[in-house]
Amino acid sequence: MGGRTGRNGGDGMTEMGKPMGAFEARLRSIGDERYHDRHPFHQLLHGGKATVDQVRAWVVNRWYYQSRIPMKDAAFMSRVEDPDLRRAWRSRIEDHDGTETRDGGIRRWLKLAEAVGLDPDYVASGVGVMPATRFAVDAYVHYVRERPLLQAVASSLTELFAPKIHAERIAGLLEHYDFATPETLAYFRHRLGEAPKDVAFGLQWVLDHARTPEEQDAAAAALVFKTEVLWAQLDALWHGYVQPGHIPPGAWRPGEGLR
Ligand SMILES: O=C(O)c1cc(C(=O)O)c2c(n1)C(=O)C(=O)c1cc(C(=O)O)[nH]c1-2
């Protein structure tokens, strides 16, 4: 007897027009309450109120997240015994690393770095990353490496909420900043196509594998954990570069790493 029948009560609809179970609705409500689109740093950035140095600080720090995503996906795949699951997962690594003939997200992020006036080699070196960013992102990689596969997959489901923030970011940056062009924001445009494919698979996998109430609680906790990984990165940026502006020793300072 799985807990699914008990918890998947059937309220609301998915974007695909299918009835949504209570467990899926619970996962989605975590995003409504906790996703980092609600963070004031994003409101500053998307509303055109971030200074160029605040944008640069975001680009430098967010690089660390970008650079670790394919590493966490490789860590995940190294633990998977089912070839079908590995096959479904591996495009995530190519989306970021690219192929011999196609650029990936990592290169696109460095194009954005150049567009905001940063030296891409400096950004790629990771030298200016804040300690709190590093701790939060490393916690995500460790989580995916160590937790049961159900939680590892569930922790990626923040991507359910990412297309909305990417669309808002593209529109907001294009409206407010000279550096923003379709080319320099290509990273986010590509994610609009990549994330839905990944998350449709990940969500179905979690719905299929979280059968008992305990498993559903564990999957929901994984998603909460991930929202905290994202939130903590923006809290660190706010503290360092907005209010009160305490830049930690060793972290990027305005004027450094310019091209
Ligand atoms: O800009 C964003 O707000 C945002 C959020 C997230 C996310 O929700 O974790 C990802 C991304 N972007 C992203 O670009 C990306 O490649 C990505 C991969 C993953 C993941 O957990 O595997 N999340 C995200």
The ligand as an SDF file (V2000), in Angstrom:
LIG
                    3D

 24 26  0  0  0  0  0  0  0  0999 V2000
   18.6770   31.3660  -12.8010 O   0  0  0  0  0  0  0  0  0  0  0  0
   18.1150   30.6630  -11.9710 C   0  0  0  0  0  0  0  0  0  0  0  0
   17.3490   31.1180  -11.1260 O   0  0  0  0  0  0  0  0  0  0  0  0
   18.3730   29.1910  -11.9960 C   0  0  0  0  0  0  0  0  0  0  0  0
   17.9010   28.3880  -11.0040 C   0  0  0  0  0  0  0  0  0  0  0  0
   18.1890   27.0230  -11.0310 C   0  0  0  0  0  0  0  0  0  0  0  0
   17.5990   26.2270   -9.9700 C   0  0  0  0  0  0  0  0  0  0  0  0
   16.3990   26.4230   -9.6940 O   0  0  0  0  0  0  0  0  0  0  0  0
   18.2840   25.4250   -9.3590 O   0  0  0  0  0  0  0  0  0  0  0  0
   19.0090   26.5040  -12.0590 C   0  0  0  0  0  0  0  0  0  0  0  0
   19.3980   27.3900  -13.0560 C   0  0  0  0  0  0  0  0  0  0  0  0
   19.1020   28.7050  -13.0160 N   0  0  0  0  0  0  0  0  0  0  0  0
   20.1730   26.9550  -14.1670 C   0  0  0  0  0  0  0  0  0  0  0  0
   20.4760   27.7540  -15.0560 O   0  0  0  0  0  0  0  0  0  0  0  0
   20.5950   25.6060  -14.2580 C   0  0  0  0  0  0  0  0  0  0  0  0
   21.2670   25.2230  -15.2020 O   0  0  0  0  0  0  0  0  0  0  0  0
   20.2200   24.7210  -13.2230 C   0  0  0  0  0  0  0  0  0  0  0  0
   20.5080   23.3710  -13.0200 C   0  0  0  0  0  0  0  0  0  0  0  0
   19.9400   23.0490  -11.8200 C   0  0  0  0  0  0  0  0  0  0  0  0
   19.9820   21.7810  -11.0890 C   0  0  0  0  0  0  0  0  0  0  0  0
   19.6380   21.7990   -9.9030 O   0  0  0  0  0  0  0  0  0  0  0  0
   20.3880   20.7540  -11.6660 O   0  0  0  0  0  0  0  0  0  0  0  0
   19.3090   24.1350  -11.3250 N   0  0  0  0  0  0  0  0  0  0  0  0
   19.4540   25.1700  -12.1570 C   0  0  0  0  0  0  0  0  0  0  0  0
  1  2  2  0
  2  3  1  0
  2  4  1  0
  4  5  1  0
  4 12  2  0
  5  6  2  0
  6  7  1  0
  6 10  1  0
  7  8  2  0
  7  9  1  0
 10 11  2  0
 10 24  1  0
 11 12  1  0
 11 13  1  0
 13 14  2  0
 13 15  1  0
 15 16  2  0
 15 17  1  0
 17 18  1  0
 17 24  2  0
 18 19  2  0
 19 20  1  0
 19 23  1  0
 20 21  2  0
 20 22  1  0
 23 24  1  0
M  END
$$$$
